[in-house]
Amino acid sequence: MKPLIITMGDPTGIGPEIIIKACLAGEFDSLRYPLLIAGDVGVLLRAARIFGVEGILAAGGAADEVLLHLGPRSLRVQTLSTLDAAGLHYGSPDRACGAAMLAYIEWACAACLAGRAVGMVTAPINKAAIRAAGSPFPGHTELLAARCGVAKEVMMLAGDRLKVALVTTHHPLAAVPALLSSAEILATIRVTDAALRLHFGLTEPRLAVLALNPHAGEGGQFGDEERTLIAPAIAAAQAEGIVASGPYSADTLFHFAVQGRYDAVICMYHDQGLIPLKLLHFDDGVNVTLGLPIVRTSVDHGTAYDLAGSGRASATSLVAAIRMAEEMAENLHDL
């Protein structure tokens, strides 16, 4: 059976240890697809020692693949870097670490595009480190979109009770109004609708589209983006058969979304969607990249350098990301 790949992320962050922690806790025992870690065996061995486990290595079934035994459990590892694990300092990735992070992502994406894997789950990386290693991309999402050849991807943050998709992502709040357009809002609606059908098995996704301004602009008193940009995009989506409605005031809509009235909420900017999502799903939220021809989910947190090496970091988001990737892959392959 084809594997689901987990990229190890920053070797000096919490990625390696939450992979080990979840494995030791038996979280991987009942998965639908076998896991394959794209990473560094030496770093994973160091992470295992945090939990008092001395890993044992055995040859894997493919080139550069190693079987890492962790007591009664084991992990398949695709060896893509051979860093000096003993010399690494938590929270201080160097250029070699940045290059390793890129290697994990590039290899996993290529495997998914070639049909050798059902999807990929990414542990957190350090954006400055990958830039220092020569990457022109600010993060995972942009790199994957380029490798997959897609013009429009959408960041969705998801949990069991709420899913939010973002029209704009990591931009200053003051820049958001100028970045919005009917075309961009419509494109976000289209990608979200298509992904919910394809990857989440929904036959008619119900999308709530948020306003930008307080009280949806209050008839133009607090801004007119609702009338000039957002409402036309919703009308165009409806004309295409998409079940989208709004624009809704953000201060009331989420109450109804978490009650199950909508399948996803289209948000105009980052914190508009992320504040309610993290209020409900701080530990088990999942970052999903929509619009790619492959399945990609990620943990909804960073490298957590303040916890790295302590063994105290939670693996809950990683496990949730794996289970969501499995659901998406199963829906995709059932077509």
N, C-alpha and C positions, 0 to 999 in steps of 0.2 A: 504494500500500500504506500502511496506517495506520502511524504512527511509534511508536517507543518513546521516551518522554520522559525526559531527564535533567534534574533540577533542579540548578541551579548551586551551591546552598548558600550559606554565608557568603562574601560578597565579599572579606573580609579573611582568610580561611582558605585551605586548600590545595585546596578544591573546584575553582575555576576552572583552576588550573594542572595538576591531574591529568587534567582533561578534555582540555586542550590537549596534555599530554604523551602521553596514550594515542592521541589522534588522530594526532599527528606520528609516533608509532611504528608506525602502520598497524594498530593494534588494532581499529579500527572497519571495516576494509576488507571483511571477509567476514561481516558480521552478517546475520541473516535479515531483520531489520526496519530501515528507515531510522531514524536518530536525529534527535531534535529537542531542542535545548537550551533549557530555560526559564530565561532569565537576563538578563544585561546585556552588551551588545556591547562597551562601553568597558572593562569589567573583563576580559573575555576577551581583548581586544586587548592590555591590559597584561600578562596572563598569557603571551601568545604571545611578548612581548618578552623574557621571562625566558629563553626558549630561542633567542633570536636571530632570531626570525621576526617580520616586520612584516606583520600580517594585512591583507587587502584586502577591503573590503565591497562587496557587490552586493545588489540588490533580491531579495527572496525571492518565493515564489509565493503568499503569503497576507498578509493585513493584519498589520502589525507584525512580519513575518518577514524576516530578513536572512540572506544567505548570506555566511559568513565564510571567505574563501579563505586557506589556510595552506600556501603552496607548492603542491605537487601535490594536496593534500587540501583538503577544505572541511567546514564544519559549518553546519547550519541552526540558526538561533537565533530563538526567539520573544522579542522584546524586551519585557520586563515591568518593567524599571527603567532609569533613565538617571542613574546615580550619577556623581558627580565622581570618576572612577577615580584621577586624579592626586593627589587630596587624601585618598585613603583610606590608612590606616596598618594594616599587617598586624598582626593580633591585637587590633585596637581597633575592633570594629563599633559604630556609633552607632545611634540610633533609626531613621534612614533605611535602614540596612543590615538591621535587624530587619524593617522593613516590606517590604523587597525579598525577603527570605527567605520571608516568609509569602506574598507574591504568587506566587512561583515554585511553592510547594507547592499553594496553592489553585487556581491555573490548571491545573496538571498533573492534580490530582485531578478537577476538573470535566471536563477533556477525557477522562479515562479513564471516568468515570461516564456521559458522553454517548456513549461508543463511538467517539470520534474518535482514540483512541490505544489501543494494545494493553497498555500498562502504564507504570509510572514507576519510575525509579531515582533515589534521592536522595543527593546529596552532603551532607556534614555541615553542621549549623547550630550557631549559638550560642543556647542556650536562654534565657539572660538577655536577649539582644538581642530575641528575638521577644516575650518578656514585656514588655519596655520599650516595644515597638511596639503593645502592647495585646492580645496573644494571651492567652486564658485557659488555654491548653494548655501543658503542660511540654515537649512535643516533638512530633516527627513523628507517632508512633504514635497518641497520643491525639487529635490534630487529625484525622487521616485516619479514625479510627474514628467520630468525631462526624460528619464530612462524609458518610461512607458509611452512617450510621445503624445501626451494628452495636453490639450490647450486649456482645459478648465477642470480643476479638481476642487473639492469642497471639504473643509474640515468639519467633521461632525463629532461631538462629544456625546456619549451615550451611556445610559444605565437602564435598568429595568423599568423605571418610572418615568424617565424623561430622556428625549433625544433633541439636541439642538444643533442646527447647521448654521454656519457663519458666512455672511456675504463678504465682510472684511475681517481680517484676522489681526495680525500684530502690527498695528498702526497707532500713532498718537490719536487720541480722541478728537483733537481739533482738526485732524486731516480727514476724518471719516465722511462728513457730508460731501466733500469734493470727490471722494472715491466712489460714491454711490451713483449708479445710473440704472435706468429701467432695464437695459440690456444685461447688466451684471446681476441684478436681482433675479431677472427671469432665468438666466443661466444657472444660478444657484438653485432655484426652484426645480428646474428641469433635471439637474444632476441628482438632487436629493430624491426626487420622485422615482427616477429610473433605478437608483441604487436600492431604495426600499423595496421595489418590486423584485429586482434581480437577486439581491443578496439577503433580504430579510423575508421574502416570501409573501409580501403584502400585495394583494391584487388591486387595491385602490387606496393608496396612502392618503391620509388626511393631513394636509399641511396648513399650519397657522403661520401667517406672515406678520411680523411685528412692525409697528411704526418706529420711526426714528425719534420723534419728539414726544414730550409729555402729553398724555391724553390724546395721542394720535394727532397732535397739532392743534387740537381744539378749533377746528374749522379755519385753520390758517393763522390763528392768533399766536401760536408758538412755533411756527415754521410751516412751510408748504411742501416739504419733500414727500409727504404722504399723498398729496394730490397730484404732484407733478412727476414723481418717480415710482413710488411703491404701488399705488393703485393701478397705473397702467401695466405694470409688470404682472400683477395678479390677474388682471383682465386677459392679458395675452396668454397666461398659463391656463386659465379656465377655458379659453377658446381652443386650446390644444387637448382638452379633456382631462387636465390635471385638477385634482380636487384641492384647490388652494383657496384660502379666504383671508380677509383682513383688509387693510392694515389694522392690527389690534394694539391697544395700549399695553406696553410691557408690564405695567404695574398690576394688571388684572389677569392677563392671559394665562400665565403659568399656573394659576389656581385650577383652571379648567384643563390644562394640558396634563397635569399630574393625576387628574381624575380619569384620564383615558379618552378624553374627547378628541384628541389629535395624536397622530403618530409621530410627528416631529414639528419643531418650531423653527422657522427661518428667522434668524436674528441679524440685525444690521451691523453689529460690531461685537468685539470680543467679550467684554464684560457683561453685556446685555444678556448673553446666553450662558456664560461660564459661572456667574454668581449663583443663579438658581440651580444649575447642574451640580456644582460642587457642594451646595448646601444639602442636596439630596444624596449625592454619590461621591462624597469626598474620598472614600477609600476604594470604591469599586467602579469608578468612572473609567470609560474606555475612549481613547482617541481613535477615530476611524477616518481613513482617507477615502472619500467617495469620488467616483469618476474614473478610477483606474481600471485597467483590464485585469488586475490581480486583486487578491484579498490582502489588505494591510490594516492591521490594528496596532495599537500601541498602549502602553501604560499612560495614565493621565497624570504623570508627575515627572519631576526632573531627576537629576543625578543625586540629589540629597546628600551632598558632601558632609553635612553635619552628622549624618547617620552612618556613612560608609565605613565599613570595617567593624561595626559594633554588633551586627546581627539583629538589630532592633527594627530595621526597616520592614514595613509590611509588604507581603507579596500578593495582597488581595487584588490590586489593580492588574497585576500581571496575569493572575489566574482568570480574572474576568475578561481580559483581552484575549487570552487563549480560547476561552469558551465562546466568545463572540466570533472570533475568527473561524472556529469550527462550524458554528451555525451558518455563517456566511458562505463558507466553502461547501457545506452540504447542500444548501439551497442552490448554489451555482451549479454544482455537479449533478443535481437532480433534474436539471432542465433537459 
